[in-house]
Amino acid sequence: MTVLRTSSLSRRGLLAVGGAVGLGAVLAACGDSDEKGSTSGSGAEKSGPWSFKDDRGQTAEAESTPKNIVAFIGVAAALHDYGVEVKGVFGPTKTTDGKADVQAGDLDISKVEVLGNVWGEFNVEKYAGLAPELLVTAMWEKDALWYVPDQSKDKILELAPSVALWAAQTTVPKAIQRHEDLAASLGADVKAKKVTDAKAAFEKAAARLRAAAKSHPNIKVLVGSASQDLFYVSLAKTSADTLYFQELGVQFVEPKVNEAGFFEELSWENVDKYDADIIMMDNRSSALQPDALTSKPTWAKLPAVKAGQVIPRTTEPIYSYDKCAPILDALAEAIEKAKKVG
């Protein structure tokens, strides 16, 4: 794998490649992420004009509630959990064997038009053919639309109103709330039992993780991602998930990050630079998974690896209570069971 430098690749592009674990670099103070959408989302069909103020501070407007929605795959999966369906998606949707990517969640990818599956890919003609009424995506940097290519952005944004929601510079509960706000504005019943049950499960999982971190204060977690040539250690506070875990009391390895501020790049010879009791590994299809690292002797010698204390990290969470509760439970369980090895 060629070493990518920020001078030759946009920072958003760097975040999207497999080795870029430090998603959501904190480049500025968080925008007004607690802005609410303009509707309450009782679940009833709404008539008349629709509007929603997004995390850029921009208000998307339409004469009626949008039905033909196109979204980044992770956002589409979150909306699906609230009962809002989309017509098309972009971003990592299918793996090389044609199966649904981890970022698709419970979305049936056979029922949506896939406009692009990799970074820089977005079929504008197919998008126009869907007669889009709303484009929704994530935002890791202020005003930068995740997986919307810069070279075709203007053409894309001419075709429909757009909404961008923070996936960084925020925390998991805030991000979930904003996705719920949007779903509500689009007609979702956010008071439905499925949603309230999922929220209760999330709150229970958060309490469990807080208790696990408090009762195991010496357990240190490393957030990693692997490529063929490099191992990346991310800084917890630069992503919504790990920042929230940190707020709940989880102790993380703090790497000496590079200029971009997301992560530290380590050669495989130096992969043992930091002591860690648990390693959370980037679960995206663009990153090498632990079973692909068995040929690397330095990996096999890591105390956490030898102890079997390596768990997946959902690097780009689907921001619904239903999908985030299991993430909290999994980390809590790992901490509860972990032995001090680092």
Disulfide bonds with the S-S distance in Angstrom:
none
